Amino acid sequence: MPIVLELVVLAAARDAFVLQLDAAPRDGAGAAFAVPLDAGPIDGFPGGWRLVGPDGAAIAFQYDAPLAGEAAGTLTCARAPAGNRLRIERGAPPADAALRAVTVVEDDAGVRIDNGVAEVFYARAEGGLPARIRFAAAGRTFEGFHLNDRVYEAGRGGFLVREDREGRMRVLARGPYRAAIEIEARYGGARNAPGAPRVRYVFEHLAGSPAIRVTADIVQTEAAGWSELHVLEINFPHEFFTRWEAGDPVRAGALAGGGSSVHASSWGALIGEGVRLGIFGTPAIVHDGRGGYGTYLHGPWTRLDGTSARRECVLWAGPDSAEDFARDRAAPLVEAVLTRPDLIAREEALRKREPFIAHALEALVASRPLPARERAIALLEALPAGSAALPPQTGMWGTSAGGTSVFVDRATGALAGVWFGGRRLARPHRGGFALTLRGKAGTRTVTAEDGTLGMECAAQDDRIVVRGRAPDGLAAALTIERGDDGVLASFAVEALPPGESVVEVAFPSLALGAPGAADAVLLYPQVSGRLARAPFDRAFAIQGTYPSGWWPMQFCALYDARGALYAAVEDPSAATKDLAFNGLGNAVLFESRWPAPDAGKPGNVFALPGRVRLMGYAGDWFDAARSYRQWAAANAPWMRARARPSPAWIEDIAVWALASGTAEAVAGPVAEFARYAGVPAAVHWYNWHVIPFDTDYPHYFPAKDGFAAGVKDLQAHGVRVMPYINGRLWDTGLADFTGDVAAAATCDEKGAPFIEEYGSGRKLAPMCPVTPLWRAKVTEIVTRLLGPEYGLDAVYIDQIAAAGPRLCANAAHGHPLAGGSWWVGAGYRPMLERIRASIGPDRVLTTECNAEPYIDLFDAYLTWHFQYADSVPAFAAVYGGAIQLFGRAYRGGPTAALALRMKAGQSLVFGEQIGWIGPESVRDPENGPFLRRVARLRYHLRDFLAKGAMARPPRFREPLPQVTADWQWSGVWPVSGPAIESGAWRARDGRVACIFVNVTGERRAAVWDFAPAALDRADGPCAAAVVTEDGERAERATLAPGPAPIDLGPGEAFAYILPAR
């Protein structure tokens, strides 16, 4: 090409740019729309440039340059574009395209921002915080309120932001389409709160939008530790608002001054005449306190432990429109990439190449500014087919396995992300890891992206080590490598500054999800496994401690119609960790937070056990569970062959009674229950001891009069008998809680025992399972109950697989302080191995809930807590056949009958033994027969449910009708589920049982999409046996691939048995 022509083409290329949005924004009825933009490559921007939407129409815009220390500014469009691509080209912007405008007025009293929907007054007298809101459509003004934002700690009191009369207010953007105000203030003002905590707020208003985005960055010079950090507590004494709403689930009521509070997981709102004031993107609180403390709507209310924290949410001020409020809650956060028209075709050509090259392009697009990206694109274009490594000149390291690719910036060590199926499904949050350190100067947090650590990389084709070092001696290493079917990551703290200790490591810290995936579903490992169907919503926030019954496993998955990502902390040591999930607007945060072994001891370097696996796949929650099952079967010590096999009788149990009290109150009704069921039955016997429940533990003896005889009577009727004991607690009110006993309790860093209180009101101390005293005490109780004195069949040891580890700080116990894997590995595992070795081969041990690392130490888990909406049997999909699961909590209420059928039907298809229910239930004329029906069917299917493995659950041609009942797990507890419960299980001989249960009181029909391949079977018709509560029918049913009608009478249940392949 002639030089002159080449220069002309190059100049033309620089005269137009394309802004590619990662999701189409939602049109808020003419509201403005804002997106971050690094405008550096656009010469002279915004002067001399115009913005053109996908429809070819020019869009008026506002550009605010980056603040100091930031790379991107903010581009605000007067209206949301009807698509996900904007063109920036030379030319004059439209003369007057503003649909609505935002105005800013400053005076000595403060700053007023009016966006056409609401005018908010930020008052200097209130520390810069809002003090008045005028609602335009209703013509009403909300005033006379205070924002009681503060930090609080008992013994110190509270320190309010609005006490600072010397705070700084600065307008960051002045319109016409976006206005932003920055407020900096000291908590407590001149009162000098300990740690000198300060806050920087940014309130961002868009023209025509009721949604005001709020960010609060809190810093303090040392980690003083505050039990309460309050952000956006809008408190008022009057009756401007008369109603409240909150969710999710949605609840509503009147503000009547009753003094009660409503805690909502997702959002809250106050409603008055024609107006609505809401908060979303965070758990919210509504307090009905008129006449007392005051009525308030509250945003984030958390602890403040470190030296810095960020809290974000949205304040919504607009007309009383539930539809508009819901629309804005669901709106995604949108990010943008700047490119040029001449590069788009080249980028599209690279996207059509093999996954590794296509993913490398996306990594460059996501992490490189335009000029550097253009140079790297040329290097990618030159790579031959089948390349598995990137040229160092691209500045990126990458590897790929099974279609999953990962990329790291060679210069900075920054993780660009993980790609599968052409999409980035994971990217780093806080740089991928965070360390909490403690020393003489207090507690501080160091993240991979805050500049504390200088990064260096040592890369090979299939492995990279990113090592971060700080001048003070801190060093940490992140290793990423190619696995067989995904990528693996591990982390270690290698060195610490003199006098400092690592208290906690957050790793991984990842934002999961492809932005714009409106149908994304998150599987997270709570209880049996739960699905979150709007996980990107900033209101979604949940976390808990592993290993425990509420957080029993260490994996999650995010999936939609285009693909999925499996993320697992594959830790065979079962070390203590908190698993946390938070919606980020366009992704969901997955973070594993590890309390450090020997926390508080200077120099406690350690490597996190196990590795993190990230793997893309096509599928859903069941496929993720199968991947975790494969890892556990090959690596987890709890999946080794049992040293002492479970007796056969526990596999045969089909139904459980729940009873309490004297032998006279228990024996007769339970025997009647077992006769009616007509299948092997067992009873869980509470309050067999003289002491009251949850009182005087662990002194269970003597038993109540007649207990031993009652046991023998039930056994004579064929009922297996199992009493309750607790495996963790000692009553601190007892005279013997002193000396060696008190010394064996778990304790905090100050030496005070941890205390737990339950319904009895007694103060109970969880004992340290490492101590010989506690091991001996539990062994003594269990062996006595299973010995000749009582001759029981089993003992239930409460709480072991339910309660999470205590971070015991007693060095005399001989375990690492606080974190680590000692709770299981050096505590309950040797204790239970000793007990199992000392009891007869036909005796059984069970416990509460289902934490995975105890599976080989117990014969059955009580799953009474499987009570949550949106549950799936992920735990059974992983561990079916490895341990027996039994029971649900059955409660009362106006929908108790339907709730019973829903729970029992779900129990059956989840693979559980039925019941854990009062023996009087068999007298119920409707549900007695239903309970017996599913129990008998369970018995006939024991080769599948007790000894087999879960297969992929049936899928139906159309969504099944849903039914809802109050399960009364904790107060009113609505749970919805399908009218027809279904499941599939594979026996060891290869047969497959497909189970269907109608949980309603009317006939139900559906069309099963029978797909043999989904059950790992050859395609084609097969003759299936039909099994009901009466056993296998003589006639066979012919099932052909495709639609298979399922027709069930009220409460009917049956199973098709597919022959072995």
GIQUIMO-V722578 format. One record per residue. N is the residue number from 1. RES is the residue in three letters. OMEGA is omega in whole degrees, -180 to 180 (NA if undefined). Layout:
# GIQUIMO-V722578
n = {N;N}
res = {RES;RES}
omega = {OMEGA;OMEGA}
This chain:
# GIQUIMO-V722578
n = {1;2;3;4;5;6;7;8;9;10;11;12;13;14;15;16;17;18;19;20;21;22;23;24;25;26;27;28;29;30;31;32;33;34;35;36;37;38;39;40;41;42;43;44;45;46;47;48;49;50;51;52;53;54;55;56;57;58;59;60;61;62;63;64;65;66;67;68;69;70;71;72;73;74;75;76;77;78;79;80;81;82;83;84;85;86;87;88;89;90;91;92;93;94;95;96;97;98;99;100;101;102;103;104;105;106;107;108;109;110;111;112;113;114;115;116;117;118;119;120;121;122;123;124;125;126;127;128;129;130;131;132;133;134;135;136;137;138;139;140;141;142;143;144;145;146;147;148;149;150;151;152;153;154;155;156;157;158;159;160;161;162;163;164;165;166;167;168;169;170;171;172;173;174;175;176;177;178;179;180;181;182;183;184;185;186;187;188;189;190;191;192;193;194;195;196;197;198;199;200;201;202;203;204;205;206;207;208;209;210;211;212;213;214;215;216;217;218;219;220;221;222;223;224;225;226;227;228;229;230;231;232;233;234;235;236;237;238;239;240;241;242;243;244;245;246;247;248;249;250;251;252;253;254;255;256;257;258;259;260;261;262;263;264;265;266;267;268;269;270;271;272;273;274;275;276;277;278;279;280;281;282;283;284;285;286;287;288;289;290;291;292;293;294;295;296;297;298;299;300;301;302;303;304;305;306;307;308;309;310;311;312;313;314;315;316;317;318;319;320;321;322;323;324;325;326;327;328;329;330;331;332;333;334;335;336;337;338;339;340;341;342;343;344;345;346;347;348;349;350;351;352;353;354;355;356;357;358;359;360;361;362;363;364;365;366;367;368;369;370;371;372;373;374;375;376;377;378;379;380;381;382;383;384;385;386;387;388;389;390;391;392;393;394;395;396;397;398;399;400;401;402;403;404;405;406;407;408;409;410;411;412;413;414;415;416;417;418;419;420;421;422;423;424;425;426;427;428;429;430;431;432;433;434;435;436;437;438;439;440;441;442;443;444;445;446;447;448;449;450;451;452;453;454;455;456;457;458;459;460;461;462;463;464;465;466;467;468;469;470;471;472;473;474;475;476;477;478;479;480;481;482;483;484;485;486;487;488;489;490;491;492;493;494;495;496;497;498;499;500;501;502;503;504;505;506;507;508;509;510;511;512;513;514;515;516;517;518;519;520;521;522;523;524;525;526;527;528;529;530;531;532;533;534;535;536;537;538;539;540;541;542;543;544;545;546;547;548;549;550;551;552;553;554;555;556;557;558;559;560;561;562;563;564;565;566;567;568;569;570;571;572;573;574;575;576;577;578;579;580;581;582;583;584;585;586;587;588;589;590;591;592;593;594;595;596;597;598;599;600;601;602;603;604;605;606;607;608;609;610;611;612;613;614;615;616;617;618;619;620;621;622;623;624;625;626;627;628;629;630;631;632;633;634;635;636;637;638;639;640;641;642;643;644;645;646;647;648;649;650;651;652;653;654;655;656;657;658;659;660;661;662;663;664;665;666;667;668;669;670;671;672;673;674;675;676;677;678;679;680;681;682;683;684;685;686;687;688;689;690;691;692;693;694;695;696;697;698;699;700;701;702;703;704;705;706;707;708;709;710;711;712;713;714;715;716;717;718;719;720;721;722;723;724;725;726;727;728;729;730;731;732;733;734;735;736;737;738;739;740;741;742;743;744;745;746;747;748;749;750;751;752;753;754;755;756;757;758;759;760;761;762;763;764;765;766;767;768;769;770;771;772;773;774;775;776;777;778;779;780;781;782;783;784;785;786;787;788;789;790;791;792;793;794;795;796;797;798;799;800;801;802;803;804;805;806;807;808;809;810;811;812;813;814;815;816;817;818;819;820;821;822;823;824;825;826;827;828;829;830;831;832;833;834;835;836;837;838;839;840;841;842;843;844;845;846;847;848;849;850;851;852;853;854;855;856;857;858;859;860;861;862;863;864;865;866;867;868;869;870;871;872;873;874;875;876;877;878;879;880;881;882;883;884;885;886;887;888;889;890;891;892;893;894;895;896;897;898;899;900;901;902;903;904;905;906;907;908;909;910;911;912;913;914;915;916;917;918;919;920;921;922;923;924;925;926;927;928;929;930;931;932;933;934;935;936;937;938;939;940;941;942;943;944;945;946;947;948;949;950;951;952;953;954;955;956;957;958;959;960;961;962;963;964;965;966;967;968;969;970;971;972;973;974;975;976;977;978;979;980;981;982;983;984;985;986;987;988;989;990;991;992;993;994;995;996;997;998;999;1000;1001;1002;1003;1004;1005;1006;1007;1008;1009;1010;1011;1012;1013;1014;1015;1016;1017;1018;1019;1020;1021;1022;1023;1024;1025;1026;1027;1028;1029;1030;1031;1032;1033;1034;1035;1036;1037;1038;1039;1040;1041;1042;1043;1044;1045;1046;1047;1048;1049;1050;1051;1052;1053;1054;1055;1056;1057;1058;1059;1060;1061}
res = {MET;PRO;ILE;VAL;LEU;GLU;LEU;VAL;VAL;LEU;ALA;ALA;ALA;ARG;ASP;ALA;PHE;VAL;LEU;GLN;LEU;ASP;ALA;ALA;PRO;ARG;ASP;GLY;ALA;GLY;ALA;ALA;PHE;ALA;VAL;PRO;LEU;ASP;ALA;GLY;PRO;ILE;ASP;GLY;PHE;PRO;GLY;GLY;TRP;ARG;LEU;VAL;GLY;PRO;ASP;GLY;ALA;ALA;ILE;ALA;PHE;GLN;TYR;ASP;ALA;PRO;LEU;ALA;GLY;GLU;ALA;ALA;GLY;THR;LEU;THR;CYS;ALA;ARG;ALA;PRO;ALA;GLY;ASN;ARG;LEU;ARG;ILE;GLU;ARG;GLY;ALA;PRO;PRO;ALA;ASP;ALA;ALA;LEU;ARG;ALA;VAL;THR;VAL;VAL;GLU;ASP;ASP;ALA;GLY;VAL;ARG;ILE;ASP;ASN;GLY;VAL;ALA;GLU;VAL;PHE;TYR;ALA;ARG;ALA;GLU;GLY;GLY;LEU;PRO;ALA;ARG;ILE;ARG;PHE;ALA;ALA;ALA;GLY;ARG;THR;PHE;GLU;GLY;PHE;HIS;LEU;ASN;ASP;ARG;VAL;TYR;GLU;ALA;GLY;ARG;GLY;GLY;PHE;LEU;VAL;ARG;GLU;ASP;ARG;GLU;GLY;ARG;MET;ARG;VAL;LEU;ALA;ARG;GLY;PRO;TYR;ARG;ALA;ALA;ILE;GLU;ILE;GLU;ALA;ARG;TYR;GLY;GLY;ALA;ARG;ASN;ALA;PRO;GLY;ALA;PRO;ARG;VAL;ARG;TYR;VAL;PHE;GLU;HIS;LEU;ALA;GLY;SER;PRO;ALA;ILE;ARG;VAL;THR;ALA;ASP;ILE;VAL;GLN;THR;GLU;ALA;ALA;GLY;TRP;SER;GLU;LEU;HIS;VAL;LEU;GLU;ILE;ASN;PHE;PRO;HIS;GLU;PHE;PHE;THR;ARG;TRP;GLU;ALA;GLY;ASP;PRO;VAL;ARG;ALA;GLY;ALA;LEU;ALA;GLY;GLY;GLY;SER;SER;VAL;HIS;ALA;SER;SER;TRP;GLY;ALA;LEU;ILE;GLY;GLU;GLY;VAL;ARG;LEU;GLY;ILE;PHE;GLY;THR;PRO;ALA;ILE;VAL;HIS;ASP;GLY;ARG;GLY;GLY;TYR;GLY;THR;TYR;LEU;HIS;GLY;PRO;TRP;THR;ARG;LEU;ASP;GLY;THR;SER;ALA;ARG;ARG;GLU;CYS;VAL;LEU;TRP;ALA;GLY;PRO;ASP;SER;ALA;GLU;ASP;PHE;ALA;ARG;ASP;ARG;ALA;ALA;PRO;LEU;VAL;GLU;ALA;VAL;LEU;THR;ARG;PRO;ASP;LEU;ILE;ALA;ARG;GLU;GLU;ALA;LEU;ARG;LYS;ARG;GLU;PRO;PHE;ILE;ALA;HIS;ALA;LEU;GLU;ALA;LEU;VAL;ALA;SER;ARG;PRO;LEU;PRO;ALA;ARG;GLU;ARG;ALA;ILE;ALA;LEU;LEU;GLU;ALA;LEU;PRO;ALA;GLY;SER;ALA;ALA;LEU;PRO;PRO;GLN;THR;GLY;MET;TRP;GLY;THR;SER;ALA;GLY;GLY;THR;SER;VAL;PHE;VAL;ASP;ARG;ALA;THR;GLY;ALA;LEU;ALA;GLY;VAL;TRP;PHE;GLY;GLY;ARG;ARG;LEU;ALA;ARG;PRO;HIS;ARG;GLY;GLY;PHE;ALA;LEU;THR;LEU;ARG;GLY;LYS;ALA;GLY;THR;ARG;THR;VAL;THR;ALA;GLU;ASP;GLY;THR;LEU;GLY;MET;GLU;CYS;ALA;ALA;GLN;ASP;ASP;ARG;ILE;VAL;VAL;ARG;GLY;ARG;ALA;PRO;ASP;GLY;LEU;ALA;ALA;ALA;LEU;THR;ILE;GLU;ARG;GLY;ASP;ASP;GLY;VAL;LEU;ALA;SER;PHE;ALA;VAL;GLU;ALA;LEU;PRO;PRO;GLY;GLU;SER;VAL;VAL;GLU;VAL;ALA;PHE;PRO;SER;LEU;ALA;LEU;GLY;ALA;PRO;GLY;ALA;ALA;ASP;ALA;VAL;LEU;LEU;TYR;PRO;GLN;VAL;SER;GLY;ARG;LEU;ALA;ARG;ALA;PRO;PHE;ASP;ARG;ALA;PHE;ALA;ILE;GLN;GLY;THR;TYR;PRO;SER;GLY;TRP;TRP;PRO;MET;GLN;PHE;CYS;ALA;LEU;TYR;ASP;ALA;ARG;GLY;ALA;LEU;TYR;ALA;ALA;VAL;GLU;ASP;PRO;SER;ALA;ALA;THR;LYS;ASP;LEU;ALA;PHE;ASN;GLY;LEU;GLY;ASN;ALA;VAL;LEU;PHE;GLU;SER;ARG;TRP;PRO;ALA;PRO;ASP;ALA;GLY;LYS;PRO;GLY;ASN;VAL;PHE;ALA;LEU;PRO;GLY;ARG;VAL;ARG;LEU;MET;GLY;TYR;ALA;GLY;ASP;TRP;PHE;ASP;ALA;ALA;ARG;SER;TYR;ARG;GLN;TRP;ALA;ALA;ALA;ASN;ALA;PRO;TRP;MET;ARG;ALA;ARG;ALA;ARG;PRO;SER;PRO;ALA;TRP;ILE;GLU;ASP;ILE;ALA;VAL;TRP;ALA;LEU;ALA;SER;GLY;THR;ALA;GLU;ALA;VAL;ALA;GLY;PRO;VAL;ALA;GLU;PHE;ALA;ARG;TYR;ALA;GLY;VAL;PRO;ALA;ALA;VAL;HIS;TRP;TYR;ASN;TRP;HIS;VAL;ILE;PRO;PHE;ASP;THR;ASP;TYR;PRO;HIS;TYR;PHE;PRO;ALA;LYS;ASP;GLY;PHE;ALA;ALA;GLY;VAL;LYS;ASP;LEU;GLN;ALA;HIS;GLY;VAL;ARG;VAL;MET;PRO;TYR;ILE;ASN;GLY;ARG;LEU;TRP;ASP;THR;GLY;LEU;ALA;ASP;PHE;THR;GLY;ASP;VAL;ALA;ALA;ALA;ALA;THR;CYS;ASP;GLU;LYS;GLY;ALA;PRO;PHE;ILE;GLU;GLU;TYR;GLY;SER;GLY;ARG;LYS;LEU;ALA;PRO;MET;CYS;PRO;VAL;THR;PRO;LEU;TRP;ARG;ALA;LYS;VAL;THR;GLU;ILE;VAL;THR;ARG;LEU;LEU;GLY;PRO;GLU;TYR;GLY;LEU;ASP;ALA;VAL;TYR;ILE;ASP;GLN;ILE;ALA;ALA;ALA;GLY;PRO;ARG;LEU;CYS;ALA;ASN;ALA;ALA;HIS;GLY;HIS;PRO;LEU;ALA;GLY;GLY;SER;TRP;TRP;VAL;GLY;ALA;GLY;TYR;ARG;PRO;MET;LEU;GLU;ARG;ILE;ARG;ALA;SER;ILE;GLY;PRO;ASP;ARG;VAL;LEU;THR;THR;GLU;CYS;ASN;ALA;GLU;PRO;TYR;ILE;ASP;LEU;PHE;ASP;ALA;TYR;LEU;THR;TRP;HIS;PHE;GLN;TYR;ALA;ASP;SER;VAL;PRO;ALA;PHE;ALA;ALA;VAL;TYR;GLY;GLY;ALA;ILE;GLN;LEU;PHE;GLY;ARG;ALA;TYR;ARG;GLY;GLY;PRO;THR;ALA;ALA;LEU;ALA;LEU;ARG;MET;LYS;ALA;GLY;GLN;SER;LEU;VAL;PHE;GLY;GLU;GLN;ILE;GLY;TRP;ILE;GLY;PRO;GLU;SER;VAL;ARG;ASP;PRO;GLU;ASN;GLY;PRO;PHE;LEU;ARG;ARG;VAL;ALA;ARG;LEU;ARG;TYR;HIS;LEU;ARG;ASP;PHE;LEU;ALA;LYS;GLY;ALA;MET;ALA;ARG;PRO;PRO;ARG;PHE;ARG;GLU;PRO;LEU;PRO;GLN;VAL;THR;ALA;ASP;TRP;GLN;TRP;SER;GLY;VAL;TRP;PRO;VAL;SER;GLY;PRO;ALA;ILE;GLU;SER;GLY;ALA;TRP;ARG;ALA;ARG;ASP;GLY;ARG;VAL;ALA;CYS;ILE;PHE;VAL;ASN;VAL;THR;GLY;GLU;ARG;ARG;ALA;ALA;VAL;TRP;ASP;PHE;ALA;PRO;ALA;ALA;LEU;ASP;ARG;ALA;ASP;GLY;PRO;CYS;ALA;ALA;ALA;VAL;VAL;THR;GLU;ASP;GLY;GLU;ARG;ALA;GLU;ARG;ALA;THR;LEU;ALA;PRO;GLY;PRO;ALA;PRO;ILE;ASP;LEU;GLY;PRO;GLY;GLU;ALA;PHE;ALA;TYR;ILE;LEU;PRO;ALA;ARG}
omega = {177;-175;-178;-180;180;179;178;180;-180;179;179;180;-179;-179;179;178;178;175;-177;180;-179;175;177;-180;177;-177;-179;176;177;-180;176;-176;-176;-180;177;180;168;-174;-177;-179;-176;-173;175;-176;12;-177;178;-179;175;-177;-177;-179;179;-180;179;-179;178;-180;175;-176;175;177;176;-176;-180;171;-179;178;-180;-178;-174;169;-179;174;180;178;179;176;178;179;180;-178;-175;179;178;179;175;-175;177;177;-179;175;179;-174;-178;-177;-176;174;176;-179;175;-178;180;178;179;170;-176;-178;-179;-176;176;177;-178;-180;179;177;179;172;-179;177;177;-168;176;180;179;-178;-178;-176;180;179;180;177;175;-179;-170;-173;-178;-178;-178;-178;177;180;-177;178;174;167;-178;178;-171;164;-177;173;179;-177;176;-176;-177;-180;-173;173;-174;173;-177;179;-179;178;-177;175;-179;176;-178;179;-170;178;16;-174;180;173;179;179;177;180;177;-177;176;174;-179;179;-176;-180;173;178;177;-177;-180;-179;178;178;172;176;164;174;-175;-180;174;-179;175;-177;175;-173;178;-178;-176;174;177;176;-176;176;171;-174;173;-175;-178;-179;180;-179;-180;169;-176;177;-179;167;-176;-170;-179;-176;-167;-172;178;176;-175;-179;177;171;180;178;-6;4;-176;174;-178;178;179;172;-173;180;-177;177;-178;178;175;178;-176;-176;-168;-174;174;-179;172;-176;173;-177;177;-175;179;175;-175;172;174;-175;-178;166;-174;179;169;179;-177;-169;-179;-178;177;179;-176;173;176;167;-169;173;-175;174;-173;170;170;-175;-177;179;178;178;174;175;-177;174;178;172;-174;-179;-176;179;180;178;178;-180;179;180;178;179;-179;176;-176;-176;-180;167;-174;174;-174;175;180;176;180;180;-178;179;-173;-179;179;178;179;178;178;179;180;178;-177;-171;-176;180;179;179;178;177;-178;177;178;178;-175;-169;-175;171;-169;-177;180;179;-180;179;-179;178;178;178;178;-179;-178;-178;177;178;178;180;-179;179;-180;174;179;-178;176;-176;-177;166;179;173;-175;176;178;-179;178;-177;177;-177;-179;176;-176;-176;-174;-175;-178;175;179;178;179;-176;172;178;178;-178;172;-176;175;174;-175;170;-173;180;178;178;177;179;171;-176;179;177;-178;-179;-179;-178;177;178;177;177;-179;-173;-175;176;179;-175;169;-172;172;-174;170;-169;166;-177;-173;-176;175;174;177;-176;179;179;175;-180;-178;178;177;178;178;-177;174;179;177;-177;178;174;180;-174;-179;179;-177;180;177;-172;178;168;-171;-179;-179;175;179;177;-179;179;172;-178;-177;173;173;179;-5;172;-169;170;-177;171;174;180;180;180;-174;-177;-177;178;177;166;176;-165;175;177;179;-171;-178;179;171;-174;171;-171;180;-179;-178;177;-178;180;179;177;178;-173;171;-3;176;-180;179;176;-169;-176;-169;-180;175;177;175;-175;172;-175;-176;-179;-173;174;174;179;-175;169;-174;-175;-178;179;-179;178;179;178;172;176;-174;178;-180;174;-179;-179;178;179;174;180;170;-178;173;-175;-172;169;-173;169;-179;176;-178;176;179;175;-176;178;177;175;178;180;178;-179;175;178;175;-172;173;179;174;-178;-175;-176;-176;179;177;179;178;177;179;177;179;178;-177;-179;-176;-169;-172;-180;-180;177;174;176;-178;176;178;-176;174;176;-175;-174;-179;176;-177;-179;-179;-174;-179;168;176;-175;-175;172;-175;177;180;-179;-171;-166;-176;-180;-179;177;176;178;-178;178;-179;-179;177;179;178;-174;177;178;173;-169;176;174;174;-175;-179;-178;175;-179;180;-180;177;176;7;-175;-173;-177;12;172;176;-180;176;-177;-178;180;178;177;-179;179;179;179;177;176;177;-178;174;-171;-177;178;177;159;177;-176;-175;-159;172;-179;-177;178;180;-180;-178;175;-179;175;-176;-180;179;180;-180;179;172;-178;179;-175;179;179;179;180;171;-178;175;179;179;-173;-177;-177;179;179;-173;-178;172;-176;-180;-175;177;-172;178;-179;-177;177;-178;-178;180;179;-180;-177;-176;-176;177;-180;-179;-179;-173;-178;-178;175;-178;-179;-174;171;175;-178;-169;165;-171;179;180;-175;178;179;171;-178;-175;-177;179;-177;-179;179;177;177;174;179;173;-169;-178;-177;-173;-178;178;-169;-179;-177;-174;-180;179;177;-176;175;178;180;-178;180;-174;-179;-177;-176;180;180;-172;172;176;177;-178;172;-159;175;-169;-169;179;-171;-178;-177;176;179;-180;177;173;-176;-179;-174;175;-169;-168;175;178;178;173;-177;-179;180;179;178;178;-167;176;-179;-179;-180;177;175;-179;163;170;172;179;-174;-177;179;-175;179;-176;-177;178;179;178;-178;179;-178;-178;178;178;177;-178;-176;174;177;-175;167;-167;168;-160;-170;-180;-177;179;-178;-178;180;178;-174;-180;-172;172;177;179;180;178;-178;-177;177;179;177;177;180;180;-178;-173;176;180;-170;-177;-172;-174;-180;-180;171;-177;-179;179;174;-176;-178;-180;176;-179;174;-180;173;-176;175;176;-178;174;176;177;-173;176;-170;-177;177;176;178;-178;176;176;173;-178;178;179;-178;-178;175;-178;180;176;176;-180;175;175;-166;-179;-178;173;-177;-177;-180;178;180;-180;178;178;178;177;177;-175;-179;-178;-178;179;178;179;-178;178;179;179;-178;177;177;-176;171;177;-178;176;179;180;179;-176;178;-179;-177;177;175;177;180;177;178;-179;-176;178;-178;173;-177;-174;173;-179;178;-177;179;175;178;165;176;179;-177;177;-177;NA}
